[in-house]
Amino acid sequence: MHLNLFIIECCLMTFLSFQSIDAQQIRQPFDFPILLSGNFGELRSTHFHTGIDFKTQGVQGQSIHAPEDGYISHITVSAFAYGYSLFMTHPNGLTTFYGHLNRFAPKIAQFVKEQQYKQERYDIDMPVLPNLLTFGKGDIIAYSGNSGSSAGPHLHFEVHDTPTDNFIDPIEYFKSEVEDTRAPRITGVMVCPMNGRGAVNGGNKKIILRVTTAANGQTTLVGKIEAWGEIGMAVRAIDLMNKTDNTYGVKDITLRLDNHVIYHSRINRFALREAHYLASFVDFAELRTHGQYYMRSFVEPGNMMPGIESRNRGIININEQKTYNLTYTLSDAFGNTTSLNIHIKGKPQPIIQPVNKGTLLHWNTDNRVEQGDCQLFISKGNLYDDFYFQYAEKTAGDAIAPVYMLHNNLVPIHKSASLSIKVPRDKDSTANIRQYGIVHIVGKRCLWIPSTCNSNRVEADIKEFGNYSVRRDTKQPTIAPLYVNAWTSRKEISFRLTDDLSGIQSYRGEIDGHYALFEINRQAVISYAFDKERLQRGQHIVKITATDFAGNTATFIRPFFW
Ligand SMILES: [Zn+2]
């Protein structure tokens, strides 16, 4: 036993000494000094941030320069996610990614427009053959923007290891150009008694304690902790950088118990599907109920996030009436460090045994729950720990299906689970099955989930537990022309597409019977800018069709003059 602990500790120490990637500096994308609004591994509601966010001086349209020689290897155009975005592959084994762009450099823009007309769609998501769109180091490849799901002008920038496609912390390549002498700041500590195996301050509930930071940087925990049995710790903290008021994620967390490292995490590199381990890295229930990120220093068995090392999964066993001395050490990528001492008094107290109701699901197997007309399948890898799944159903008047209450959203699903609900077709045997879809009921809102339908079942992938049912969308979308009297003066035709339930799945614009490139924005406004190279001046007819996720299609036809 002693030998085992010794080996683990050696591994931890080796791991701790592996501090940073041996990164060659690359050209930064802009010609002005770097300031960041987000860092790598930062905690976002459903994932770790996969890149860094460069500030763009509050505006769009800043020139983005190639960091190294290379070629454009993938292009995406979408109203959502990263909007206009590019991958560039370099000979040094790295691929860089640029998101939320305003527009592309002319030779990429021309290539994209040709593809849009060839594919007859605005949305593009395509790999590009090597050496078709090549650029030298420093060439302008695009202009920064605010496209897709972005809350303000910035550049989302990623570095990928080309062979594995893993995300790497880009800051390693720009360290000499960023000023950061400010240490992380700890704002709270959570003590989590293990269910049925631990107690803290006389109860089995998690407790939160405030942390204060004095002017000299000294941090102090406010309040006392008395515990017995197995407990885990969690910490709430932010990082700071010079010359900005932005807050960032903390790079590196170490927890020591009586000077032995029991937990260490350093988020340096991960794969796309691993980004979702955020849901286990933080206390998910606290995130969902109060929107706060408490980073756990104990590891659930199904959490396979790389960069985390622990002893006994970081769980502390309090079994002696003495003081247990813990120290948190938090660091950023520049080595600025803050620490906090925590004293836990070992004090015997009753450990409350939980009353387990429901079906026990296991993190290390597939799980299938079947109740009446509802089937839920959770494949292995989607749960982080065993738990008792609670199920109920509520019939709601003459609705197509009852509301199925699948546990609650305080337990996370790593990626997705498959939900299948039988539709009682005898209620309307003439109905078009494609019009049925699974909906997620959140308070008064009813969110349609793209579903597949067969003769008597509706199926969808759900991303969280909660209340689900089946609805039918029989109404076609609405196509409303905008600024009709100003189409000529604006040199643009635009329409707003709306749908009452399932949402717009696709649309198509035609002028005089030929495909016309209508862009779409986040508000589902589609617009066509008069294109001198493709449209003669004179009388024309525009035709718009829009289809919702339930397959209902609407058409709008109108003559116009340009
Ligand atoms: Zn970003």
Boltz pocket constraint, residues with backbone or C-beta under 6 A from the ligand:
constraints:
  - pocket:
      binder: B
      contacts: [[A, 38], [A, 49], [A, 51], [A, 52], [A, 53], [A, 155], [A, 156], [A, 157]]
      max_distance: 6.0
